[in-house]
Amino acid sequence: MSVLVWLTMACAVDEVPGSAPAALHFVRGGVLDAAGHLVEMEWKPGESVTVAGVTTVAPKLAECVALGSVPLGDMSRMVVAGAPAPDTDLAFSPDGSRLAIGSFGGEVVVVDVATRAVVARRQLAEAMVRRVAWSEDGATLYAGEQSPDATLHALDSGTLVDRWTVDLADRVGHSALPAGEDLYGVYTLPGIYGLDVLPGGDLLVAAAHGWTDASGTRANRSQVVRFGADGSLRAAWPDEPGDMVILHPEVDVPGKRIAVPVTRSASGPDPAGLPIGGLQLLALDSLAPAGSLVVSPLTPWFTTTYVWQAQDVDVAHDTVMLGLGDGRVVFGGLDGTVRITLAGGSPVLAGDVPIAASVGHGFLREDEAVYLTSGTNIPWGAAAPDLRPPTAHPNENGLWVVGLDGTPRWSFHGPWAVQGLTLAPDGRTLVVGAGERMTDNRRDLYGALIFDLGGEARGGEARLLATCSTEGPVFFRQAVSVEGVIALAESPYPTGDGGVAGAYRVGLFR
């Protein structure tokens, strides 16, 4: 039995007809009693459950109970000005007792999960803290900035005092803070887009920089670097930073491979020898090139390919996965051959207007792939820029699970605008974010959906365990602790009359 103290409830219970008002709260893996204690048990919908002398009929779906929240600053002015959702990174300590937050405003915050108290807080960056990660023993918290210096910090996790720092901008180039209130200026700064702690304590860091110089020429510079736990250099790819943008590498630790998505926004022709618009595979130990996967643009609607966070490598299954901005999902081998291409959210015609649903989030798990399709969009340049999609793409806003041979296993579709996938430490619980809505003003569909990826074969509806509600749309990075606590970053949104509702904060849920 474990104990969690909760503060407020977030979601209404979907009760079995005839059940009594809930004095107990049925959550994933247990029941919260009236005092807020979690009694671990497996319950079934419709059965009578007695805890601490209180008997209640179990609901159809688990509740999602809000434990509390941490404010992260006032974002109202940026929201009114049309800024995108504030980037926020979240990471639980290995034992689940603390949550680290890297905020858009440049703060690092450490929260005690049991009490929701902020135990450490530091203004770290001039711009944003893009990534946070814990050492294996929880004694060190690593934080990566997107700032003029793109500093990597190794912090004492209790005091947030620096143990050591490295400026990645010394490798990928420095940029000055943008003048005025440039809503997108922070993204022209060098940043740490990938930050993984490897077994044994080494760090894998992806530093990227895309900017426009004084002459109006667009430039890129990026590099993957492996550091020791003391900040010493172990390896780098390429040997000198490359003319490309590297985002969000994925690591297959048992297979000792890294899947590095490579894109480019610089002026001039693409450099030779780089898989622009595809994946570069690297050896985990040496960062030596170990293959690549590149696919051709989906003409006539697209002239390039683009990867966001829907890529992975599984050496045991000789499989590389690539989800693309044009809606396709590609499976290839470690040798770089394309085996299967799924249409996913690829363009279809609505009258004479092409519409698509991008694949921006996905990963490999066991012998299957899990990915999301976005809301409907019109391929860039395929129609007037102010034209809205005339109808929804048939595969928009879906959660999809397919075998590595491309065979569909199950899917889920609902009214939520899905973005971001987080697999829990148990390897089977999946959290899917529900974010900004582009087609309507419904405010009751923000938060997250929780699914069970394991167990017997069944459809998506049967795999939905619970839904969590937030006041505002959530960012695409979520986190789940070893005890099943979920962290969601939400932001305010414009009300349409010049006002703003909601707040920039991180909520904890069970």
Order of alpha helices (4+ residues) and beta strands (2+ residues): beta-beta-beta-beta-beta-beta-beta-alpha-beta-beta-beta-beta-beta-beta-beta-beta-alpha-beta-beta-beta-beta-beta-beta-beta-beta-beta-beta-beta-beta-beta-beta-beta-beta-beta-beta-beta-beta-beta-beta-beta-alpha-beta-beta-beta-beta-beta-beta
